[in-house]
Amino acid sequence: MAMESDMVEAEMVETSEFMELVHQFGVSGVPDTSINHGAGRVVGAVPEEHLLAEIQRVVA
């Protein structure tokens, strides 16, 4: 999504190297997608529709 839109920013973090972020965001599995700094969250590989639904819920 970030490659397609300037309105989306994405970062990938290696959890074994950034434990402070693991604790801050409560990462319990990978992938772990945080939306708007924790306002929404999707854990695991999910269908695109599930991710979009969570994004829409957060921005509504």
N, CA, C, O and CB atoms as a CASP TS submission, in Angstrom:
PFRMAT TS
TARGET T0000
AUTHOR 0000-0000-0000
METHOD Language model
MODEL 1
PARENT N/A
ATOM      1  N   MET     1       0.819  -1.194   0.000  1.00  0.00           N
ATOM      2  CA  MET     1       0.000   0.000   0.000  1.00  0.00           C
ATOM      3  C   MET     1       0.861   1.255   0.000  1.00  0.00           C
ATOM      4  O   MET     1       0.548   2.237  -0.673  1.00  0.00           O
ATOM      5  CB  MET     1      -0.930  -0.001   1.198  1.00  0.00           C
ATOM      6  N   ALA     2       1.944   1.212   0.759  1.00  0.00           N
ATOM      7  CA  ALA     2       2.811   2.379   0.848  1.00  0.00           C
ATOM      8  C   ALA     2       3.467   2.695  -0.487  1.00  0.00           C
ATOM      9  O   ALA     2       3.770   3.853  -0.777  1.00  0.00           O
ATOM     10  CB  ALA     2       3.873   2.162   1.906  1.00  0.00           C
ATOM     11  N   MET     3       3.685   1.674  -1.294  1.00  0.00           N
ATOM     12  CA  MET     3       4.292   1.907  -2.611  1.00  0.00           C
ATOM     13  C   MET     3       3.304   2.571  -3.564  1.00  0.00           C
ATOM     14  O   MET     3       3.712   3.216  -4.530  1.00  0.00           O
ATOM     15  CB  MET     3       4.789   0.585  -3.214  1.00  0.00           C
ATOM     16  N   GLU     4       2.013   2.419  -3.300  1.00  0.00           N
ATOM     17  CA  GLU     4       0.982   2.940  -4.187  1.00  0.00           C
ATOM     18  C   GLU     4       0.438   4.304  -3.772  1.00  0.00           C
ATOM     19  O   GLU     4      -0.151   5.011  -4.590  1.00  0.00           O
ATOM     20  CB  GLU     4      -0.141   1.968  -4.260  1.00  0.00           C
ATOM     21  N   SER     5       0.631   4.678  -2.516  1.00  0.00           N
ATOM     22  CA  SER     5       0.022   5.908  -2.029  1.00  0.00           C
ATOM     23  C   SER     5       0.976   6.679  -1.127  1.00  0.00           C
ATOM     24  O   SER     5       1.620   6.102  -0.251  1.00  0.00           O
ATOM     25  CB  SER     5      -1.266   5.600  -1.283  1.00  0.00           C
ATOM     26  N   ASP     6       1.062   7.978  -1.347  1.00  0.00           N
ATOM     27  CA  ASP     6       1.861   8.848  -0.480  1.00  0.00           C
ATOM     28  C   ASP     6       1.210   9.020   0.898  1.00  0.00           C
ATOM     29  O   ASP     6       1.843   9.534   1.820  1.00  0.00           O
ATOM     30  CB  ASP     6       2.054  10.220  -1.143  1.00  0.00           C
ATOM     31  N   MET     7      -0.040   8.595   1.042  1.00  0.00           N
ATOM     32  CA  MET     7      -0.753   8.730   2.310  1.00  0.00           C
ATOM     33  C   MET     7      -0.462   7.564   3.256  1.00  0.00           C
ATOM     34  O   MET     7      -0.907   7.567   4.403  1.00  0.00           O
ATOM     35  CB  MET     7      -2.251   8.829   2.058  1.00  0.00           C
ATOM     36  N   VAL     8       0.283   6.572   2.774  1.00  0.00           N
ATOM     37  CA  VAL     8       0.587   5.398   3.586  1.00  0.00           C
ATOM     38  C   VAL     8       2.092   5.316   3.798  1.00  0.00           C
ATOM     39  O   VAL     8       2.873   5.399   2.851  1.00  0.00           O
ATOM     40  CB  VAL     8       0.054   4.102   2.917  1.00  0.00           C
ATOM     41  N   GLU     9       2.480   5.153   5.045  1.00  0.00           N
ATOM     42  CA  GLU     9       3.892   4.996   5.391  1.00  0.00           C
ATOM     43  C   GLU     9       4.071   3.611   5.995  1.00  0.00           C
ATOM     44  O   GLU     9       3.273   3.186   6.831  1.00  0.00           O
ATOM     45  CB  GLU     9       4.373   6.118   6.385  1.00  0.00           C
ATOM     46  N   ALA    10       5.094   2.921   5.582  1.00  0.00           N
ATOM     47  CA  ALA    10       5.339   1.575   6.099  1.00  0.00           C
ATOM     48  C   ALA    10       6.779   1.446   6.559  1.00  0.00           C
ATOM     49  O   ALA    10       7.700   1.996   5.955  1.00  0.00           O
ATOM     50  CB  ALA    10       5.021   0.513   5.032  1.00  0.00           C
ATOM     51  N   GLU    11       6.948   0.702   7.646  1.00  0.00           N
ATOM     52  CA  GLU    11       8.277   0.390   8.154  1.00  0.00           C
ATOM     53  C   GLU    11       8.293  -1.083   8.521  1.00  0.00           C
ATOM     54  O   GLU    11       7.304  -1.615   9.027  1.00  0.00           O
ATOM     55  CB  GLU    11       8.655   1.289   9.381  1.00  0.00           C
ATOM     56  N   MET    12       9.404  -1.732   8.269  1.00  0.00           N
ATOM     57  CA  MET    12       9.577  -3.111   8.677  1.00  0.00           C
ATOM     58  C   MET    12      10.690  -3.141   9.704  1.00  0.00           C
ATOM     59  O   MET    12      11.744  -2.535   9.511  1.00  0.00           O
ATOM     60  CB  MET    12       9.892  -4.039   7.462  1.00  0.00           C
ATOM     61  N   VAL    13      10.450  -3.847  10.796  1.00  0.00           N
ATOM     62  CA  VAL    13      11.406  -3.875  11.901  1.00  0.00           C
ATOM     63  C   VAL    13      11.719  -5.325  12.241  1.00  0.00           C
ATOM     64  O   VAL    13      10.817  -6.157  12.342  1.00  0.00           O
ATOM     65  CB  VAL    13      10.852  -3.119  13.148  1.00  0.00           C
ATOM     66  N   GLU    14      12.978  -5.616  12.413  1.00  0.00           N
ATOM     67  CA  GLU    14      13.405  -6.941  12.877  1.00  0.00           C
ATOM     68  C   GLU    14      13.229  -6.975  14.384  1.00  0.00           C
ATOM     69  O   GLU    14      13.958  -6.301  15.113  1.00  0.00           O
ATOM     70  CB  GLU    14      14.898  -7.253  12.470  1.00  0.00           C
ATOM     71  N   THR    15      12.259  -7.760  14.859  1.00  0.00           N
ATOM     72  CA  THR    15      11.912  -7.727  16.275  1.00  0.00           C
ATOM     73  C   THR    15      13.052  -8.152  17.189  1.00  0.00           C
ATOM     74  O   THR    15      13.137  -7.673  18.320  1.00  0.00           O
ATOM     75  CB  THR    15      10.730  -8.605  16.521  1.00  0.00           C
ATOM     76  N   SER    16      13.915  -9.024  16.736  1.00  0.00           N
ATOM     77  CA  SER    16      15.021  -9.449  17.601  1.00  0.00           C
ATOM     78  C   SER    16      16.055  -8.346  17.794  1.00  0.00           C
ATOM     79  O   SER    16      16.882  -8.430  18.702  1.00  0.00           O
ATOM     80  CB  SER    16      15.693 -10.685  17.021  1.00  0.00           C
ATOM     81  N   GLU    17      16.022  -7.326  16.965  1.00  0.00           N
ATOM     82  CA  GLU    17      16.978  -6.223  17.080  1.00  0.00           C
ATOM     83  C   GLU    17      16.400  -4.986  17.760  1.00  0.00           C
ATOM     84  O   GLU    17      17.152  -4.103  18.172  1.00  0.00           O
ATOM     85  CB  GLU    17      17.480  -5.848  15.717  1.00  0.00           C
ATOM     86  N   PHE    18      15.074  -4.911  17.884  1.00  0.00           N
ATOM     87  CA  PHE    18      14.431  -3.718  18.436  1.00  0.00           C
ATOM     88  C   PHE    18      13.403  -4.121  19.493  1.00  0.00           C
ATOM     89  O   PHE    18      12.203  -3.903  19.330  1.00  0.00           O
ATOM     90  CB  PHE    18      13.756  -2.889  17.312  1.00  0.00           C
ATOM     91  N   MET    19      13.897  -4.707  20.570  1.00  0.00           N
ATOM     92  CA  MET    19      13.014  -5.206  21.616  1.00  0.00           C
ATOM     93  C   MET    19      12.162  -4.107  22.246  1.00  0.00           C
ATOM     94  O   MET    19      11.052  -4.378  22.703  1.00  0.00           O
ATOM     95  CB  MET    19      13.827  -5.889  22.682  1.00  0.00           C
ATOM     96  N   GLU    20      12.663  -2.867  22.279  1.00  0.00           N
ATOM     97  CA  GLU    20      11.866  -1.784  22.856  1.00  0.00           C
ATOM     98  C   GLU    20      10.581  -1.580  22.059  1.00  0.00           C
ATOM     99  O   GLU    20       9.544  -1.266  22.645  1.00  0.00           O
ATOM    100  CB  GLU    20      12.678  -0.478  22.898  1.00  0.00           C
ATOM    101  N   LEU    21      10.625  -1.750  20.739  1.00  0.00           N
ATOM    102  CA  LEU    21       9.418  -1.636  19.926  1.00  0.00           C
ATOM    103  C   LEU    21       8.492  -2.836  20.124  1.00  0.00           C
ATOM    104  O   LEU    21       7.270  -2.691  20.105  1.00  0.00           O
ATOM    105  CB  LEU    21       9.788  -1.500  18.450  1.00  0.00           C
ATOM    106  N   VAL    22       9.071  -4.007  20.313  1.00  0.00           N
ATOM    107  CA  VAL    22       8.274  -5.199  20.596  1.00  0.00           C
ATOM    108  C   VAL    22       7.444  -4.965  21.851  1.00  0.00           C
ATOM    109  O   VAL    22       6.253  -5.275  21.875  1.00  0.00           O
ATOM    110  CB  VAL    22       9.180  -6.448  20.763  1.00  0.00           C
ATOM    111  N   HIS    23       8.061  -4.425  22.884  1.00  0.00           N
ATOM    112  CA  HIS    23       7.357  -4.159  24.135  1.00  0.00           C
ATOM    113  C   HIS    23       6.367  -3.005  23.990  1.00  0.00           C
ATOM    114  O   HIS    23       5.254  -3.074  24.510  1.00  0.00           O
ATOM    115  CB  HIS    23       8.356  -3.851  25.243  1.00  0.00           C
ATOM    116  N   GLN    24       6.763  -1.957  23.294  1.00  0.00           N
ATOM    117  CA  GLN    24       5.906  -0.785  23.122  1.00  0.00           C
ATOM    118  C   GLN    24       4.611  -1.149  22.409  1.00  0.00           C
ATOM    119  O   GLN    24       3.536  -0.694  22.798  1.00  0.00           O
ATOM    120  CB  GLN    24       6.643   0.306  22.343  1.00  0.00           C
ATOM    121  N   PHE    25       4.711  -1.976  21.358  1.00  0.00           N
ATOM    122  CA  PHE    25       3.541  -2.316  20.568  1.00  0.00           C
ATOM    123  C   PHE    25       2.951  -3.679  20.934  1.00  0.00           C
ATOM    124  O   PHE    25       1.962  -4.095  20.329  1.00  0.00           O
ATOM    125  CB  PHE    25       3.896  -2.293  19.110  1.00  0.00           C
ATOM    126  N   GLY    26       3.528  -4.379  21.900  1.00  0.00           N
ATOM    127  CA  GLY    26       2.996  -5.658  22.328  1.00  0.00           C
ATOM    128  C   GLY    26       2.993  -6.708  21.228  1.00  0.00           C
ATOM    129  O   GLY    26       2.026  -7.456  21.083  1.00  0.00           O
ATOM    130  N   VAL    27       4.052  -6.767  20.467  1.00  0.00           N
ATOM    131  CA  VAL    27       4.133  -7.707  19.344  1.00  0.00           C
ATOM    132  C   VAL    27       4.105  -9.133  19.880  1.00  0.00           C
ATOM    133  O   VAL    27       4.879  -9.504  20.762  1.00  0.00           O
ATOM    134  CB  VAL    27       5.420  -7.464  18.500  1.00  0.00           C
ATOM    135  N   SER    28       3.177  -9.929  19.313  1.00  0.00           N
ATOM    136  CA  SER    28       3.036 -11.310  19.761  1.00  0.00           C
ATOM    137  C   SER    28       3.250 -12.313  18.633  1.00  0.00           C
ATOM    138  O   SER    28       3.326 -13.517  18.879  1.00  0.00           O
ATOM    139  CB  SER    28       1.671 -11.515  20.371  1.00  0.00           C
ATOM    140  N   GLY    29       3.347 -11.834  17.423  1.00  0.00           N
ATOM    141  CA  GLY    29       3.550 -12.707  16.274  1.00  0.00           C
ATOM    142  C   GLY    29       3.927 -11.873  15.069  1.00  0.00           C
ATOM    143  O   GLY    29       3.908 -10.643  15.122  1.00  0.00           O
ATOM    144  N   VAL    30       4.262 -12.533  14.002  1.00  0.00           N
ATOM    145  CA  VAL    30       4.614 -11.815  12.783  1.00  0.00           C
ATOM    146  C   VAL    30       3.843 -12.389  11.607  1.00  0.00           C
ATOM    147  O   VAL    30       3.610 -13.597  11.568  1.00  0.00           O
ATOM    148  CB  VAL    30       6.132 -11.886  12.521  1.00  0.00           C
ATOM    149  N   PRO    31       3.448 -11.587  10.671  1.00  0.00           N
ATOM    150  CA  PRO    31       3.555 -10.130  10.731  1.00  0.00           C
ATOM    151  C   PRO    31       2.602  -9.545  11.769  1.00  0.00           C
ATOM    152  O   PRO    31       1.569 -10.135  12.086  1.00  0.00           O
ATOM    153  CB  PRO    31       3.270  -9.521   9.357  1.00  0.00           C
ATOM    154  N   ASP    32       2.962  -8.392  12.286  1.00  0.00           N
ATOM    155  CA  ASP    32       2.144  -7.658  13.246  1.00  0.00           C
ATOM    156  C   ASP    32       2.032  -6.240  12.704  1.00  0.00           C
ATOM    157  O   ASP    32       2.997  -5.477  12.737  1.00  0.00           O
ATOM    158  CB  ASP    32       2.766  -7.687  14.712  1.00  0.00           C
ATOM    159  N   THR    33       0.867  -5.896  12.213  1.00  0.00           N
ATOM    160  CA  THR    33       0.666  -4.608  11.554  1.00  0.00           C
ATOM    161  C   THR    33      -0.005  -3.639  12.508  1.00  0.00           C
ATOM    162  O   THR    33      -1.133  -3.868  12.945  1.00  0.00           O
ATOM    163  CB  THR    33      -0.174  -4.770  10.273  1.00  0.00           C
ATOM    164  N   SER    34       0.686  -2.562  12.830  1.00  0.00           N
ATOM    165  CA  SER    34       0.145  -1.507  13.677  1.00  0.00           C
ATOM    166  C   SER    34      -0.364  -0.388  12.774  1.00  0.00           C
ATOM    167  O   SER    34       0.346   0.065  11.877  1.00  0.00           O
ATOM    168  CB  SER    34       1.221  -0.976  14.687  1.00  0.00           C
ATOM    169  N   ILE    35      -1.585   0.052  13.013  1.00  0.00           N
ATOM    170  CA  ILE    35      -2.207   1.091  12.181  1.00  0.00           C
ATOM    171  C   ILE    35      -2.355   2.347  13.026  1.00  0.00           C
ATOM    172  O   ILE    35      -2.919   2.307  14.119  1.00  0.00           O
ATOM    173  CB  ILE    35      -3.600   0.624  11.619  1.00  0.00           C
ATOM    174  N   ASN    36      -1.847   3.457  12.516  1.00  0.00           N
ATOM    175  CA  ASN    36      -1.896   4.748  13.210  1.00  0.00           C
ATOM    176  C   ASN    36      -1.368   4.632  14.639  1.00  0.00           C
ATOM    177  O   ASN    36      -2.046   4.991  15.602  1.00  0.00           O
ATOM    178  CB  ASN    36      -3.332   5.290  13.226  1.00  0.00           C
ATOM    179  N   HIS    37      -0.152   4.125  14.749  1.00  0.00           N
ATOM    180  CA  HIS    37       0.572   4.038  16.020  1.00  0.00           C
ATOM    181  C   HIS    37      -0.201   3.296  17.100  1.00  0.00           C
ATOM    182  O   HIS    37      -0.179   3.684  18.268  1.00  0.00           O
ATOM    183  CB  HIS    37       0.906   5.417  16.511  1.00  0.00           C
ATOM    184  N   GLY    38      -0.887   2.220  16.703  1.00  0.00           N
ATOM    185  CA  GLY    38      -1.559   1.371  17.673  1.00  0.00           C
ATOM    186  C   GLY    38      -3.061   1.541  17.768  1.00  0.00           C
ATOM    187  O   GLY    38      -3.706   0.824  18.533  1.00  0.00           O
ATOM    188  N   ALA    39      -3.641   2.468  17.014  1.00  0.00           N
ATOM    189  CA  ALA    39      -5.099   2.636  17.046  1.00  0.00           C
ATOM    190  C   ALA    39      -5.801   1.407  16.480  1.00  0.00           C
ATOM    191  O   ALA    39      -6.941   1.112  16.839  1.00  0.00           O
ATOM    192  CB  ALA    39      -5.516   3.889  16.257  1.00  0.00           C
ATOM    193  N   GLY    40      -5.123   0.706  15.608  1.00  0.00           N
ATOM    194  CA  GLY    40      -5.632  -0.533  15.041  1.00  0.00           C
ATOM    195  C   GLY    40      -4.489  -1.515  14.903  1.00  0.00           C
ATOM    196  O   GLY    40      -3.316  -1.140  14.927  1.00  0.00           O
ATOM    197  N   ARG    41      -4.852  -2.783  14.759  1.00  0.00           N
ATOM    198  CA  ARG    41      -3.801  -3.790  14.710  1.00  0.00           C
ATOM    199  C   ARG    41      -4.307  -5.043  14.017  1.00  0.00           C
ATOM    200  O   ARG    41      -5.457  -5.449  14.186  1.00  0.00           O
ATOM    201  CB  ARG    41      -3.302  -4.123  16.122  1.00  0.00           C
ATOM    202  N   VAL    42      -3.429  -5.643  13.238  1.00  0.00           N
ATOM    203  CA  VAL    42      -3.713  -6.926  12.606  1.00  0.00           C
ATOM    204  C   VAL    42      -2.498  -7.815  12.837  1.00  0.00           C
ATOM    205  O   VAL    42      -1.377  -7.448  12.484  1.00  0.00           O
ATOM    206  CB  VAL    42      -4.031  -6.766  11.066  1.00  0.00           C
ATOM    207  N   VAL    43      -2.723  -8.985  13.431  1.00  0.00           N
ATOM    208  CA  VAL    43      -1.633  -9.914  13.699  1.00  0.00           C
ATOM    209  C   VAL    43      -1.802 -11.125  12.790  1.00  0.00           C
ATOM    210  O   VAL    43      -2.875 -11.722  12.703  1.00  0.00           O
ATOM    211  CB  VAL    43      -1.603 -10.339  15.205  1.00  0.00           C
ATOM    212  N   GLY    44      -0.728 -11.460  12.131  1.00  0.00           N
ATOM    213  CA  GLY    44      -0.727 -12.623  11.252  1.00  0.00           C
ATOM    214  C   GLY    44      -0.967 -12.247   9.801  1.00  0.00           C
ATOM    215  O   GLY    44      -1.305 -11.109   9.474  1.00  0.00           O
ATOM    216  N   ALA    45      -0.783 -13.227   8.955  1.00  0.00           N
ATOM    217  CA  ALA    45      -1.034 -13.041   7.526  1.00  0.00           C
ATOM    218  C   ALA    45      -2.531 -13.187   7.307  1.00  0.00           C
ATOM    219  O   ALA    45      -3.081 -14.276   7.478  1.00  0.00           O
ATOM    220  CB  ALA    45      -0.222 -14.070   6.650  1.00  0.00           C
ATOM    221  N   VAL    46      -3.185 -12.118   6.935  1.00  0.00           N
ATOM    222  CA  VAL    46      -4.637 -12.116   6.770  1.00  0.00           C
ATOM    223  C   VAL    46      -4.988 -11.729   5.341  1.00  0.00           C
ATOM    224  O   VAL    46      -4.177 -11.127   4.638  1.00  0.00           O
ATOM    225  CB  VAL    46      -5.307 -11.150   7.775  1.00  0.00           C
ATOM    226  N   PRO    47      -6.201 -12.075   4.911  1.00  0.00           N
ATOM    227  CA  PRO    47      -6.638 -11.633   3.575  1.00  0.00           C
ATOM    228  C   PRO    47      -6.666 -10.105   3.494  1.00  0.00           C
ATOM    229  O   PRO    47      -6.899  -9.426   4.494  1.00  0.00           O
ATOM    230  CB  PRO    47      -8.040 -12.210   3.242  1.00  0.00           C
ATOM    231  N   GLU    48      -6.431  -9.585   2.314  1.00  0.00           N
ATOM    232  CA  GLU    48      -6.404  -8.143   2.096  1.00  0.00           C
ATOM    233  C   GLU    48      -7.674  -7.471   2.614  1.00  0.00           C
ATOM    234  O   GLU    48      -7.606  -6.370   3.159  1.00  0.00           O
ATOM    235  CB  GLU    48      -6.224  -7.839   0.615  1.00  0.00           C
ATOM    236  N   GLU    49      -8.818  -8.109   2.454  1.00  0.00           N
ATOM    237  CA  GLU    49     -10.086  -7.529   2.896  1.00  0.00           C
ATOM    238  C   GLU    49     -10.107  -7.304   4.410  1.00  0.00           C
ATOM    239  O   GLU    49     -10.680  -6.325   4.888  1.00  0.00           O
ATOM    240  CB  GLU    49     -11.250  -8.436   2.488  1.00  0.00           C
ATOM    241  N   HIS    50      -9.485  -8.205   5.155  1.00  0.00           N
ATOM    242  CA  HIS    50      -9.423  -8.068   6.615  1.00  0.00           C
ATOM    243  C   HIS    50      -8.577  -6.857   7.004  1.00  0.00           C
ATOM    244  O   HIS    50      -8.962  -6.078   7.876  1.00  0.00           O
ATOM    245  CB  HIS    50      -8.846  -9.352   7.257  1.00  0.00           C
ATOM    246  N   LEU    51      -7.438  -6.705   6.360  1.00  0.00           N
ATOM    247  CA  LEU    51      -6.564  -5.561   6.627  1.00  0.00           C
ATOM    248  C   LEU    51      -7.268  -4.257   6.264  1.00  0.00           C
ATOM    249  O   LEU    51      -7.222  -3.295   7.031  1.00  0.00           O
ATOM    250  CB  LEU    51      -5.242  -5.691   5.842  1.00  0.00           C
ATOM    251  N   LEU    52      -7.912  -4.214   5.115  1.00  0.00           N
ATOM    252  CA  LEU    52      -8.619  -3.001   4.699  1.00  0.00           C
ATOM    253  C   LEU    52      -9.754  -2.662   5.661  1.00  0.00           C
ATOM    254  O   LEU    52      -9.981  -1.489   5.958  1.00  0.00           O
ATOM    255  CB  LEU    52      -9.170  -3.168   3.280  1.00  0.00           C
ATOM    256  N   ALA    53     -10.461  -3.664   6.145  1.00  0.00           N
ATOM    257  CA  ALA    53     -11.552  -3.422   7.094  1.00  0.00           C
ATOM    258  C   ALA    53     -11.023  -2.795   8.381  1.00  0.00           C
ATOM    259  O   ALA    53     -11.655  -1.895   8.935  1.00  0.00           O
ATOM    260  CB  ALA    53     -12.294  -4.735   7.410  1.00  0.00           C
ATOM    261  N   GLU    54      -9.879  -3.256   8.859  1.00  0.00           N
ATOM    262  CA  GLU    54      -9.302  -2.683  10.077  1.00  0.00           C
ATOM    263  C   GLU    54      -8.825  -1.253   9.845  1.00  0.00           C
ATOM    264  O   GLU    54      -8.998  -0.396  10.712  1.00  0.00           O
ATOM    265  CB  GLU    54      -8.140  -3.546  10.572  1.00  0.00           C
ATOM    266  N   ILE    55      -8.233  -0.990   8.699  1.00  0.00           N
ATOM    267  CA  ILE    55      -7.815   0.385   8.364  1.00  0.00           C
ATOM    268  C   ILE    55      -9.046   1.296   8.319  1.00  0.00           C
ATOM    269  O   ILE    55      -9.032   2.390   8.883  1.00  0.00           O
ATOM    270  CB  ILE    55      -7.054   0.423   6.990  1.00  0.00           C
ATOM    271  N   GLN    56     -10.091   0.849   7.659  1.00  0.00           N
ATOM    272  CA  GLN    56     -11.309   1.662   7.569  1.00  0.00           C
ATOM    273  C   GLN    56     -11.927   1.908   8.944  1.00  0.00           C
ATOM    274  O   GLN    56     -12.428   3.000   9.208  1.00  0.00           O
ATOM    275  CB  GLN    56     -12.332   0.983   6.655  1.00  0.00           C
ATOM    276  N   ARG    57     -11.896   0.915   9.812  1.00  0.00           N
ATOM    277  CA  ARG    57     -12.427   1.079  11.161  1.00  0.00           C
ATOM    278  C   ARG    57     -11.672   2.165  11.927  1.00  0.00           C
ATOM    279  O   ARG    57     -12.268   2.974  12.638  1.00  0.00           O
ATOM    280  CB  ARG    57     -12.357  -0.247  11.922  1.00  0.00           C
ATOM    281  N   VAL    58     -10.352   2.166  11.767  1.00  0.00           N
ATOM    282  CA  VAL    58      -9.517   3.116  12.493  1.00  0.00           C
ATOM    283  C   VAL    58      -9.717   4.543  11.990  1.00  0.00           C
ATOM    284  O   VAL    58      -9.776   5.475  12.791  1.00  0.00           O
ATOM    285  CB  VAL    58      -8.053   2.724  12.373  1.00  0.00           C
ATOM    286  N   VAL    59      -9.819   4.722  10.701  1.00  0.00           N
ATOM    287  CA  VAL    59      -9.901   6.086  10.160  1.00  0.00           C
ATOM    288  C   VAL    59     -11.316   6.645  10.136  1.00  0.00           C
ATOM    289  O   VAL    59     -11.513   7.821   9.830  1.00  0.00           O
ATOM    290  CB  VAL    59      -9.341   6.113   8.767  1.00  0.00           C
ATOM    291  N   ALA    60     -12.304   5.810  10.458  1.00  0.00           N
ATOM    292  CA  ALA    60     -13.707   6.279  10.444  1.00  0.00           C
ATOM    293  C   ALA    60     -14.035   7.123  11.657  1.00  0.00           C
ATOM    294  O   ALA    60     -15.164   7.592  11.795  1.00  0.00           O
ATOM    295  CB  ALA    60     -14.665   5.096  10.380  1.00  0.00           C
TER
END
